[in-house]
Amino acid sequence: MTYRNRDLLGVVHELECVNCGAHGVQAAHANLQEFGKGMATKASDAAIMSLCPPCHAALDQGKDMTKDERRAMQFECITRTYVRLMERGLIEVAK
């Protein structure tokens, strides 16, 4: 089963776009198989990026990026999202 967490998706909306800095973001799911992405299945909610609608569309459509560039952007944006969530106290590690 793919991980789903509405609370996690909700806190992403408190961030700015991790790609361009714009406000008004979406919790964008990765488009990579290793995160559970399939033909009709979204990737895990754990593989999310805080992206504004234009950056989200650019990543999903990928017409201006190679496959390797899109892949690298996803890993970078996922990492930036989690760093910002943790630094702002929006997610915590459970003990």
MARTI-965555 format. One record per atom (N, C-alpha, C): residue number from 0; residue in three letters; x, y, z. Coordinates in steps of 0.2 Angstrom, whole numbers, plus 5000, padded with zeros to 4 digits. Layout:
{num:NUM, residu:ALA, X:X, Y:Y, Z:Z} .
...
//
This chain:
{num:0, residu:MET, X:5004, Y:4994, Z:5000} .
{num:0, residu:MET, X:5000, Y:5000, Z:5000} .
{num:0, residu:MET, X:5004, Y:5006, Z:5000} .
{num:1, residu:THR, X:5003, Y:5011, Z:4996} .
{num:1, residu:THR, X:5006, Y:5017, Z:4996} .
{num:1, residu:THR, X:5004, Y:5022, Z:5002} .
{num:2, residu:TYR, X:5009, Y:5025, Z:5005} .
{num:2, residu:TYR, X:5008, Y:5029, Z:5011} .
{num:2, residu:TYR, X:5004, Y:5035, Z:5009} .
{num:3, residu:ARG, X:4999, Y:5037, Z:5013} .
{num:3, residu:ARG, X:4995, Y:5043, Z:5012} .
{num:3, residu:ARG, X:4994, Y:5046, Z:5019} .
{num:4, residu:ASN, X:4995, Y:5053, Z:5019} .
{num:4, residu:ASN, X:4994, Y:5057, Z:5025} .
{num:4, residu:ASN, X:4992, Y:5064, Z:5023} .
{num:5, residu:ARG, X:4986, Y:5065, Z:5024} .
{num:5, residu:ARG, X:4983, Y:5072, Z:5023} .
{num:5, residu:ARG, X:4986, Y:5077, Z:5027} .
{num:6, residu:ASP, X:4988, Y:5076, Z:5033} .
{num:6, residu:ASP, X:4991, Y:5081, Z:5037} .
{num:6, residu:ASP, X:4998, Y:5083, Z:5034} .
{num:7, residu:LEU, X:5002, Y:5079, Z:5032} .
{num:7, residu:LEU, X:5008, Y:5080, Z:5029} .
{num:7, residu:LEU, X:5007, Y:5084, Z:5022} .
{num:8, residu:LEU, X:5002, Y:5083, Z:5018} .
{num:8, residu:LEU, X:5001, Y:5087, Z:5012} .
{num:8, residu:LEU, X:4999, Y:5094, Z:5014} .
{num:9, residu:GLY, X:4995, Y:5094, Z:5020} .
{num:9, residu:GLY, X:4992, Y:5101, Z:5022} .
{num:9, residu:GLY, X:4998, Y:5105, Z:5024} .
{num:10, residu:VAL, X:5003, Y:5103, Z:5028} .
{num:10, residu:VAL, X:5008, Y:5107, Z:5030} .
{num:10, residu:VAL, X:5013, Y:5110, Z:5024} .
{num:11, residu:VAL, X:5013, Y:5106, Z:5019} .
{num:11, residu:VAL, X:5017, Y:5108, Z:5013} .
{num:11, residu:VAL, X:5014, Y:5115, Z:5010} .
{num:12, residu:HIS, X:5008, Y:5116, Z:5011} .
{num:12, residu:HIS, X:5005, Y:5122, Z:5008} .
{num:12, residu:HIS, X:5007, Y:5128, Z:5012} .
{num:13, residu:GLU, X:5010, Y:5127, Z:5018} .
{num:13, residu:GLU, X:5013, Y:5133, Z:5022} .
{num:13, residu:GLU, X:5019, Y:5135, Z:5019} .
{num:14, residu:LEU, X:5022, Y:5132, Z:5015} .
{num:14, residu:LEU, X:5029, Y:5134, Z:5012} .
{num:14, residu:LEU, X:5028, Y:5138, Z:5005} .
{num:15, residu:GLU, X:5034, Y:5140, Z:5003} .
{num:15, residu:GLU, X:5034, Y:5143, Z:4997} .
{num:15, residu:GLU, X:5037, Y:5138, Z:4992} .
{num:16, residu:CYS, X:5037, Y:5140, Z:4985} .
{num:16, residu:CYS, X:5039, Y:5135, Z:4980} .
{num:16, residu:CYS, X:5047, Y:5134, Z:4982} .
{num:17, residu:VAL, X:5049, Y:5128, Z:4982} .
{num:17, residu:VAL, X:5056, Y:5126, Z:4983} .
{num:17, residu:VAL, X:5060, Y:5127, Z:4977} .
{num:18, residu:ASN, X:5057, Y:5128, Z:4971} .
{num:18, residu:ASN, X:5060, Y:5129, Z:4965} .
{num:18, residu:ASN, X:5061, Y:5136, Z:4963} .
{num:19, residu:CYS, X:5056, Y:5140, Z:4964} .
{num:19, residu:CYS, X:5057, Y:5147, Z:4962} .
{num:19, residu:CYS, X:5055, Y:5152, Z:4968} .
{num:20, residu:GLY, X:5052, Y:5150, Z:4973} .
{num:20, residu:GLY, X:5051, Y:5155, Z:4979} .
{num:20, residu:GLY, X:5044, Y:5158, Z:4979} .
{num:21, residu:ALA, X:5040, Y:5156, Z:4974} .
{num:21, residu:ALA, X:5033, Y:5159, Z:4974} .
{num:21, residu:ALA, X:5029, Y:5156, Z:4979} .
{num:22, residu:HIS, X:5024, Y:5160, Z:4981} .
{num:22, residu:HIS, X:5019, Y:5158, Z:4986} .
{num:22, residu:HIS, X:5013, Y:5155, Z:4982} .
{num:23, residu:GLY, X:5008, Y:5151, Z:4986} .
{num:23, residu:GLY, X:5003, Y:5148, Z:4983} .
{num:23, residu:GLY, X:5005, Y:5141, Z:4980} .
{num:24, residu:VAL, X:5007, Y:5137, Z:4984} .
{num:24, residu:VAL, X:5010, Y:5130, Z:4982} .
{num:24, residu:VAL, X:5005, Y:5125, Z:4982} .
{num:25, residu:GLN, X:5007, Y:5119, Z:4978} .
{num:25, residu:GLN, X:5004, Y:5113, Z:4978} .
{num:25, residu:GLN, X:5008, Y:5108, Z:4981} .
{num:26, residu:ALA, X:5006, Y:5103, Z:4984} .
{num:26, residu:ALA, X:5010, Y:5097, Z:4986} .
{num:26, residu:ALA, X:5010, Y:5092, Z:4980} .
{num:27, residu:ALA, X:5016, Y:5093, Z:4977} .
{num:27, residu:ALA, X:5017, Y:5089, Z:4971} .
{num:27, residu:ALA, X:5020, Y:5083, Z:4972} .
{num:28, residu:HIS, X:5017, Y:5077, Z:4969} .
{num:28, residu:HIS, X:5020, Y:5071, Z:4970} .
{num:28, residu:HIS, X:5025, Y:5069, Z:4965} .
{num:29, residu:ALA, X:5030, Y:5065, Z:4967} .
{num:29, residu:ALA, X:5036, Y:5063, Z:4963} .
{num:29, residu:ALA, X:5033, Y:5059, Z:4957} .
{num:30, residu:ASN, X:5036, Y:5059, Z:4951} .
{num:30, residu:ASN, X:5034, Y:5055, Z:4946} .
{num:30, residu:ASN, X:5039, Y:5049, Z:4944} .
{num:31, residu:LEU, X:5041, Y:5046, Z:4950} .
{num:31, residu:LEU, X:5046, Y:5041, Z:4949} .
{num:31, residu:LEU, X:5044, Y:5034, Z:4952} .
{num:32, residu:GLN, X:5045, Y:5029, Z:4949} .
{num:32, residu:GLN, X:5043, Y:5022, Z:4951} .
{num:32, residu:GLN, X:5045, Y:5020, Z:4958} .
{num:33, residu:GLU, X:5051, Y:5022, Z:4959} .
{num:33, residu:GLU, X:5054, Y:5020, Z:4966} .
{num:33, residu:GLU, X:5050, Y:5023, Z:4972} .
{num:34, residu:PHE, X:5046, Y:5028, Z:4970} .
{num:34, residu:PHE, X:5041, Y:5031, Z:4976} .
{num:34, residu:PHE, X:5034, Y:5029, Z:4975} .
{num:35, residu:GLY, X:5033, Y:5023, Z:4971} .
{num:35, residu:GLY, X:5026, Y:5020, Z:4970} .
{num:35, residu:GLY, X:5022, Y:5023, Z:4964} .
{num:36, residu:LYS, X:5025, Y:5027, Z:4960} .
{num:36, residu:LYS, X:5021, Y:5030, Z:4955} .
{num:36, residu:LYS, X:5020, Y:5024, Z:4950} .
{num:37, residu:GLY, X:5014, Y:5024, Z:4947} .
{num:37, residu:GLY, X:5012, Y:5019, Z:4942} .
{num:37, residu:GLY, X:5007, Y:5022, Z:4937} .
{num:38, residu:MET, X:5005, Y:5018, Z:4933} .
{num:38, residu:MET, X:5000, Y:5020, Z:4928} .
{num:38, residu:MET, X:4995, Y:5025, Z:4930} .
{num:39, residu:ALA, X:4991, Y:5022, Z:4935} .
{num:39, residu:ALA, X:4985, Y:5026, Z:4938} .
{num:39, residu:ALA, X:4986, Y:5027, Z:4945} .
{num:40, residu:THR, X:4992, Y:5027, Z:4948} .
{num:40, residu:THR, X:4994, Y:5027, Z:4955} .
{num:40, residu:THR, X:4998, Y:5033, Z:4956} .
{num:41, residu:LYS, X:4997, Y:5038, Z:4961} .
{num:41, residu:LYS, X:5001, Y:5043, Z:4963} .
{num:41, residu:LYS, X:5007, Y:5040, Z:4967} .
{num:42, residu:ALA, X:5012, Y:5043, Z:4967} .
{num:42, residu:ALA, X:5018, Y:5041, Z:4971} .
{num:42, residu:ALA, X:5016, Y:5042, Z:4979} .
{num:43, residu:SER, X:5020, Y:5039, Z:4983} .
{num:43, residu:SER, X:5019, Y:5040, Z:4990} .
{num:43, residu:SER, X:5018, Y:5047, Z:4992} .
{num:44, residu:ASP, X:5014, Y:5049, Z:4997} .
{num:44, residu:ASP, X:5013, Y:5056, Z:5000} .
{num:44, residu:ASP, X:5020, Y:5057, Z:5003} .
{num:45, residu:ALA, X:5024, Y:5053, Z:5005} .
{num:45, residu:ALA, X:5031, Y:5054, Z:5008} .
{num:45, residu:ALA, X:5035, Y:5057, Z:5002} .
{num:46, residu:ALA, X:5034, Y:5056, Z:4996} .
{num:46, residu:ALA, X:5038, Y:5059, Z:4991} .
{num:46, residu:ALA, X:5035, Y:5065, Z:4988} .
{num:47, residu:ILE, X:5034, Y:5071, Z:4992} .
{num:47, residu:ILE, X:5031, Y:5077, Z:4990} .
{num:47, residu:ILE, X:5036, Y:5082, Z:4989} .
{num:48, residu:MET, X:5034, Y:5087, Z:4985} .
{num:48, residu:MET, X:5038, Y:5093, Z:4984} .
{num:48, residu:MET, X:5033, Y:5099, Z:4984} .
{num:49, residu:SER, X:5035, Y:5105, Z:4987} .
{num:49, residu:SER, X:5031, Y:5111, Z:4988} .
{num:49, residu:SER, X:5033, Y:5115, Z:4981} .
{num:50, residu:LEU, X:5028, Y:5115, Z:4977} .
{num:50, residu:LEU, X:5029, Y:5118, Z:4970} .
{num:50, residu:LEU, X:5023, Y:5122, Z:4969} .
{num:51, residu:CYS, X:5025, Y:5128, Z:4966} .
{num:51, residu:CYS, X:5019, Y:5133, Z:4963} .
{num:51, residu:CYS, X:5016, Y:5129, Z:4957} .
{num:52, residu:PRO, X:5010, Y:5131, Z:4955} .
{num:52, residu:PRO, X:5007, Y:5128, Z:4949} .
{num:52, residu:PRO, X:5012, Y:5128, Z:4943} .
{num:53, residu:PRO, X:5015, Y:5134, Z:4941} .
{num:53, residu:PRO, X:5019, Y:5134, Z:4935} .
{num:53, residu:PRO, X:5025, Y:5129, Z:4935} .
{num:54, residu:CYS, X:5028, Y:5129, Z:4941} .
{num:54, residu:CYS, X:5034, Y:5124, Z:4942} .
{num:54, residu:CYS, X:5032, Y:5117, Z:4942} .
{num:55, residu:HIS, X:5026, Y:5116, Z:4945} .
{num:55, residu:HIS, X:5023, Y:5109, Z:4945} .
{num:55, residu:HIS, X:5021, Y:5107, Z:4938} .
{num:56, residu:ALA, X:5018, Y:5111, Z:4934} .
{num:56, residu:ALA, X:5017, Y:5109, Z:4927} .
{num:56, residu:ALA, X:5023, Y:5108, Z:4923} .
{num:57, residu:ALA, X:5028, Y:5113, Z:4924} .
{num:57, residu:ALA, X:5034, Y:5112, Z:4920} .
{num:57, residu:ALA, X:5037, Y:5105, Z:4922} .
{num:58, residu:LEU, X:5037, Y:5103, Z:4928} .
{num:58, residu:LEU, X:5040, Y:5097, Z:4930} .
{num:58, residu:LEU, X:5036, Y:5091, Z:4927} .
{num:59, residu:ASP, X:5030, Y:5091, Z:4927} .
{num:59, residu:ASP, X:5025, Y:5086, Z:4925} .
{num:59, residu:ASP, X:5026, Y:5085, Z:4917} .
{num:60, residu:GLN, X:5026, Y:5091, Z:4914} .
{num:60, residu:GLN, X:5026, Y:5090, Z:4907} .
{num:60, residu:GLN, X:5033, Y:5089, Z:4904} .
{num:61, residu:GLY, X:5038, Y:5092, Z:4907} .
{num:61, residu:GLY, X:5045, Y:5091, Z:4906} .
{num:61, residu:GLY, X:5047, Y:5092, Z:4899} .
{num:62, residu:LYS, X:5043, Y:5097, Z:4895} .
{num:62, residu:LYS, X:5045, Y:5098, Z:4888} .
{num:62, residu:LYS, X:5052, Y:5102, Z:4888} .
{num:63, residu:ASP, X:5054, Y:5105, Z:4893} .
{num:63, residu:ASP, X:5060, Y:5109, Z:4893} .
{num:63, residu:ASP, X:5066, Y:5106, Z:4897} .
{num:64, residu:MET, X:5065, Y:5100, Z:4899} .
{num:64, residu:MET, X:5070, Y:5096, Z:4903} .
{num:64, residu:MET, X:5071, Y:5089, Z:4900} .
{num:65, residu:THR, X:5077, Y:5087, Z:4901} .
{num:65, residu:THR, X:5078, Y:5080, Z:4899} .
{num:65, residu:THR, X:5075, Y:5075, Z:4904} .
{num:66, residu:LYS, X:5075, Y:5069, Z:4903} .
{num:66, residu:LYS, X:5073, Y:5064, Z:4908} .
{num:66, residu:LYS, X:5077, Y:5064, Z:4914} .
{num:67, residu:ASP, X:5084, Y:5065, Z:4913} .
{num:67, residu:ASP, X:5089, Y:5065, Z:4919} .
{num:67, residu:ASP, X:5088, Y:5072, Z:4923} .
{num:68, residu:GLU, X:5086, Y:5077, Z:4919} .
{num:68, residu:GLU, X:5085, Y:5084, Z:4923} .
{num:68, residu:GLU, X:5079, Y:5084, Z:4927} .
{num:69, residu:ARG, X:5074, Y:5081, Z:4924} .
{num:69, residu:ARG, X:5067, Y:5080, Z:4928} .
{num:69, residu:ARG, X:5068, Y:5076, Z:4934} .
{num:70, residu:ARG, X:5072, Y:5070, Z:4933} .
{num:70, residu:ARG, X:5073, Y:5066, Z:4939} .
{num:70, residu:ARG, X:5077, Y:5069, Z:4945} .
{num:71, residu:ALA, X:5083, Y:5073, Z:4943} .
{num:71, residu:ALA, X:5087, Y:5077, Z:4947} .
{num:71, residu:ALA, X:5083, Y:5082, Z:4951} .
{num:72, residu:MET, X:5079, Y:5086, Z:4947} .
{num:72, residu:MET, X:5074, Y:5091, Z:4950} .
{num:72, residu:MET, X:5070, Y:5088, Z:4955} .
{num:73, residu:GLN, X:5067, Y:5082, Z:4954} .
{num:73, residu:GLN, X:5062, Y:5079, Z:4959} .
{num:73, residu:GLN, X:5066, Y:5078, Z:4965} .
{num:74, residu:PHE, X:5072, Y:5074, Z:4965} .
{num:74, residu:PHE, X:5075, Y:5073, Z:4971} .
{num:74, residu:PHE, X:5077, Y:5079, Z:4975} .
{num:75, residu:GLU, X:5080, Y:5084, Z:4971} .
{num:75, residu:GLU, X:5082, Y:5091, Z:4974} .
{num:75, residu:GLU, X:5076, Y:5094, Z:4978} .
{num:76, residu:CYS, X:5070, Y:5094, Z:4974} .
{num:76, residu:CYS, X:5064, Y:5097, Z:4977} .
{num:76, residu:CYS, X:5061, Y:5094, Z:4983} .
{num:77, residu:ILE, X:5061, Y:5087, Z:4983} .
{num:77, residu:ILE, X:5059, Y:5083, Z:4989} .
{num:77, residu:ILE, X:5063, Y:5085, Z:4995} .
{num:78, residu:THR, X:5070, Y:5085, Z:4994} .
{num:78, residu:THR, X:5075, Y:5086, Z:4999} .
{num:78, residu:THR, X:5073, Y:5093, Z:5002} .
{num:79, residu:ARG, X:5073, Y:5098, Z:4997} .
{num:79, residu:ARG, X:5072, Y:5105, Z:5000} .
{num:79, residu:ARG, X:5065, Y:5106, Z:5004} .
{num:80, residu:THR, X:5060, Y:5102, Z:5001} .
{num:80, residu:THR, X:5054, Y:5102, Z:5005} .
{num:80, residu:THR, X:5054, Y:5100, Z:5012} .
{num:81, residu:TYR, X:5058, Y:5094, Z:5013} .
{num:81, residu:TYR, X:5058, Y:5091, Z:5019} .
{num:81, residu:TYR, X:5063, Y:5095, Z:5024} .
{num:82, residu:VAL, X:5068, Y:5098, Z:5021} .
{num:82, residu:VAL, X:5072, Y:5102, Z:5025} .
{num:82, residu:VAL, X:5068, Y:5108, Z:5028} .
{num:83, residu:ARG, X:5064, Y:5111, Z:5024} .
{num:83, residu:ARG, X:5061, Y:5117, Z:5026} .
{num:83, residu:ARG, X:5055, Y:5115, Z:5031} .
{num:84, residu:LEU, X:5052, Y:5110, Z:5030} .
{num:84, residu:LEU, X:5047, Y:5108, Z:5034} .
{num:84, residu:LEU, X:5050, Y:5106, Z:5041} .
{num:85, residu:MET, X:5055, Y:5103, Z:5042} .
{num:85, residu:MET, X:5059, Y:5102, Z:5048} .
{num:85, residu:MET, X:5061, Y:5108, Z:5051} .
{num:86, residu:GLU, X:5065, Y:5113, Z:5047} .
{num:86, residu:GLU, X:5067, Y:5119, Z:5050} .
{num:86, residu:GLU, X:5062, Y:5123, Z:5053} .
{num:87, residu:ARG, X:5056, Y:5123, Z:5050} .
{num:87, residu:ARG, X:5051, Y:5127, Z:5052} .
{num:87, residu:ARG, X:5046, Y:5124, Z:5058} .
{num:88, residu:GLY, X:5048, Y:5118, Z:5060} .
{num:88, residu:GLY, X:5044, Y:5115, Z:5065} .
{num:88, residu:GLY, X:5038, Y:5112, Z:5063} .
{num:89, residu:LEU, X:5037, Y:5111, Z:5056} .
{num:89, residu:LEU, X:5030, Y:5109, Z:5054} .
{num:89, residu:LEU, X:5030, Y:5101, Z:5054} .
{num:90, residu:ILE, X:5035, Y:5098, Z:5054} .
{num:90, residu:ILE, X:5035, Y:5091, Z:5055} .
{num:90, residu:ILE, X:5041, Y:5089, Z:5060} .
{num:91, residu:GLU, X:5040, Y:5084, Z:5064} .
{num:91, residu:GLU, X:5044, Y:5082, Z:5069} .
{num:91, residu:GLU, X:5045, Y:5074, Z:5069} .
{num:92, residu:VAL, X:5051, Y:5072, Z:5072} .
{num:92, residu:VAL, X:5053, Y:5065, Z:5072} .
{num:92, residu:VAL, X:5049, Y:5062, Z:5079} .
{num:93, residu:ALA, X:5046, Y:5057, Z:5078} .
{num:93, residu:ALA, X:5042, Y:5054, Z:5084} .
{num:93, residu:ALA, X:5047, Y:5049, Z:5087} .
{num:94, residu:LYS, X:5047, Y:5049, Z:5093} .
{num:94, residu:LYS, X:5052, Y:5044, Z:5097} .
{num:94, residu:LYS, X:5048, Y:5038, Z:5100} .
//
